Amino acid sequence: MSEQSAADVPEVIRFRRWLLPAAALAAVLVLLVAVAMAWSAPERPSAARPAAELTPVPTAAGTPTPSAAPTPSGSVRPAVTPTPARTVRPTRPPAPARSSSGPTRRPSTTTTTRKPACTPAGVVDVVQVFTDGVVKVADRTDGEWTDQLCPGERIRVFWATYSRTSDGGAKLYQSQVRYLDRSQPTWTMRLALSGHCGDSWYVVAGNATIPQTLKPGVVPFGGGKLNWETGGGC
């Protein structure tokens, strides 16, 4: 070996002695730099799952009935309107059906007519015949005769006198009319006569008309006359 090569050997050994500590120091420095960078780097937010947003449930109008089904979260419950209480009326039991097994009654064919308590057919009688121009009449209200005057019934009664005319007829001289009833059952009438020959007079009950003149031979008033004189000769 040459002298130069022998001289270089201690230098190589010295270089290798410092190489290992220098490498270890460099490794330590690199590690420290890496730790420092990791420590100073901002913390990244972790990718957490977003929480589900809860939809507020509005308060339902009215109080839901206990039997209502639960509403899923996130949906709006329909408003519940309270139902007014109904008044239950008691039902009337049906009337029992009439039995038709009994005998059927035939309607009566006879008609009962109620007769009035009194028939308006009162009669007037002559109580005093013509005497000196006076005649008295009365209706039947004493209860002894038939055809009594009914309550509220009244009968028209009149007298009429006639004087003879030249042609043989007569003309009305005077007359008077009254009504008899239960409160005034009698009438004493005084007939007025002309005083001439052939005068005639009539006392009548009923609704006959009093004629103003009479033809020769005619006797008026039919069957309503109570007392009369057709005009005698002088």
C-alpha positions in Angstrom: 0.0 0.0 0.0 1.2 3.4 -0.9 1.8 6.1 1.7 -1.1 8.2 0.3 -3.6 5.4 0.7 -2.4 4.7 4.2 -2.9 8.3 5.1 -6.4 8.4 3.7 -7.7 5.6 5.9 -8.0 7.6 9.2 -9.9 10.3 7.3 -12.5 7.7 6.1 -12.9 6.3 9.5 -13.4 9.7 11.0 -16.0 10.5 8.3 -18.0 7.3 9.1 -17.9 8.1 12.8 -19.8 11.4 12.1 -22.1 10.0 9.4 -24.2 7.8 11.7 -24.9 10.6 14.3 -25.6 13.0 11.5 -28.1 10.6 9.9 -29.8 10.0 13.2 -30.0 13.8 13.9 -31.5 14.4 10.4 -34.1 11.7 11.0 -35.0 13.3 14.3 -35.3 16.7 12.6 -37.6 15.3 9.9 -39.8 13.7 12.5 -40.0 16.9 14.5 -40.9 18.9 11.4 -43.6 16.3 10.5 -45.1 16.5 14.0 -45.0 20.3 14.0 -46.8 20.4 10.7 -49.4 17.9 11.8 -50.0 19.9 15.0 -50.3 23.3 13.3 -52.6 22.0 10.5 -56.4 23.1 10.9 -58.7 20.3 12.1 -61.0 19.1 9.4 -64.6 18.7 10.3 -65.7 15.2 10.4 -68.3 14.2 7.8 -71.1 13.6 10.3 -74.5 12.6 9.1 -76.9 15.7 9.0 -79.5 15.5 11.6 -83.0 15.2 10.2 -85.0 18.4 10.5 -88.2 18.1 12.6 -91.3 19.7 11.1 -93.2 21.5 13.8 -96.7 19.9 14.2 -99.4 22.6 14.4 -101.9 22.3 17.3 -105.1 20.8 16.0 -108.3 22.7 16.6 -110.4 20.8 19.1 -109.5 17.8 21.1 -108.9 14.6 19.1 -110.9 11.6 20.2 -109.1 8.9 22.1 -109.7 6.4 19.2 -107.9 8.6 16.6 -104.9 6.9 15.0 -101.4 8.5 15.6 -100.2 10.9 13.0 -96.8 10.2 11.4 -94.2 12.9 12.2 -93.7 15.5 9.6 -97.3 15.6 8.4 -100.0 18.1 9.4 -102.9 16.7 11.4 -106.4 17.6 10.1 -108.5 19.9 12.3 -111.1 18.0 14.3 -114.4 19.7 14.7 -116.3 18.7 17.9 -119.6 17.0 17.1 -122.5 18.5 19.0 -124.3 16.1 21.3 -127.6 14.9 19.8 -130.7 14.8 22.0 -132.3 11.4 21.8 -136.0 11.7 22.0 -137.9 8.8 23.5 -139.8 6.9 20.8 -143.4 6.3 21.4 -144.3 2.6 21.1 -146.6 1.8 18.2 -150.3 1.4 19.1 -151.4 -2.1 19.2 -153.2 -3.2 16.0 -156.9 -3.7 16.4 -158.0 -7.2 16.0 -160.3 -7.8 13.0 -161.5 -11.1 14.2 -164.5 -9.7 15.9 -167.9 -9.3 14.1 -168.1 -6.3 11.8 -170.8 -3.8 12.7 -172.9 -2.5 9.9 -173.7 1.2 9.9 -177.1 2.0 11.0 -179.4 3.0 8.2 -182.0 4.6 10.4 -181.6 8.4 10.8 -182.9 9.8 14.1 -184.5 13.2 13.5 -184.7 15.3 16.6 -188.1 16.9 16.8 -188.3 20.5 18.1 -189.6 21.0 21.5 -192.4 23.2 20.1 -193.8 23.5 16.6 -194.5 27.1 15.6 -198.2 26.6 14.8 -199.9 28.7 17.4 -203.6 29.4 17.0 -205.6 32.6 17.9 -209.1 32.1 19.2 -212.0 34.7 19.4 -212.7 35.1 23.1 -215.5 37.6 22.6 -217.4 37.9 19.3 -218.4 41.2 17.7 -220.5 43.1 20.3 -221.2 46.8 19.7 -218.0 47.0 17.6 -215.8 45.2 20.1 -214.0 41.8 19.4 -211.6 40.1 21.8 -209.0 37.6 20.6 -206.3 35.5 22.4 -203.5 33.1 21.4 -203.2 29.7 23.1 -200.7 30.0 25.9 -202.7 28.6 28.8 -201.5 25.0 28.3 -205.1 23.6 28.1 -205.5 23.8 24.4 -203.5 22.2 21.6 -201.4 24.3 19.1 -199.9 26.3 21.9 -197.8 29.3 21.0 -194.0 28.5 21.1 -191.5 30.6 23.0 -190.4 33.5 20.7 -193.3 32.9 18.3 -195.7 35.6 17.4 -198.9 35.8 15.3 -200.1 38.7 13.1 -203.7 39.7 13.8 -205.7 42.6 12.2 -209.1 44.0 11.7 -210.4 45.8 8.6 -213.8 47.5 7.8 -215.2 48.3 4.4 -218.0 50.5 3.1 -220.2 49.6 0.1 -219.6 51.3 -3.2 -222.3 52.1 -5.9 -221.2 49.2 -8.1 -221.9 46.7 -5.4 -218.3 46.3 -4.3 -216.5 47.8 -1.3 -213.6 50.0 -0.4 -211.4 49.9 2.7 -212.6 52.2 5.5 -210.2 51.6 8.4 -207.8 48.8 9.6 -205.4 48.0 12.5 -202.6 45.4 12.9 -201.0 43.9 16.0 -198.8 40.9 16.9 -199.7 38.5 19.7 -197.0 36.6 21.6 -196.5 35.2 25.1 -195.9 38.6 26.6 -199.1 40.0 24.9 -201.4 37.0 24.3 -204.7 38.9 24.1 -206.1 41.9 22.2 -209.4 43.7 22.7 -210.0 45.5 19.4 -212.6 48.2 18.7 -213.7 48.2 15.1 -214.4 51.6 13.4 -217.4 51.4 10.9 -218.7 54.0 8.5 -222.3 53.7 9.8 -223.7 53.3 6.3 -225.9 50.6 5.0 -224.0 47.5 3.7 -220.8 48.0 5.8 -218.6 44.9 6.2 -215.8 44.0 8.7 -213.2 41.2 9.1 -211.1 40.0 12.0 -208.2 37.9 10.6 -205.1 36.1 11.9 -202.2 35.5 9.5 -200.0 37.3 6.9 -202.8 38.1 4.4 -202.7 41.5 2.5 -205.4 44.0 3.3 -206.9 45.0 -0.1 -208.0 48.6 -0.7 -211.1 47.6 -2.7 -213.3 44.5 -3.0 -215.1 43.5 -6.1 -218.9 42.7 -5.9 -219.5 39.3 -4.4 -215.8 38.7 -3.3 -215.1 37.6 0.3 -211.5 38.3 1.1 -208.9 36.6 3.5 -209.9 33.0 2.9 -209.5 30.7 5.9 -207.7 33.2 8.0 -211.0 34.9 9.1 -211.8 34.6 12.8 -214.9 36.8 13.0 -216.5 38.7 10.1 -219.6 40.2 8.5 -219.8 40.5 4.7 -222.2 43.5 4.7 -225.9 42.9 5.2 -228.7 44.8 3.7 -230.4 47.7 5.3 
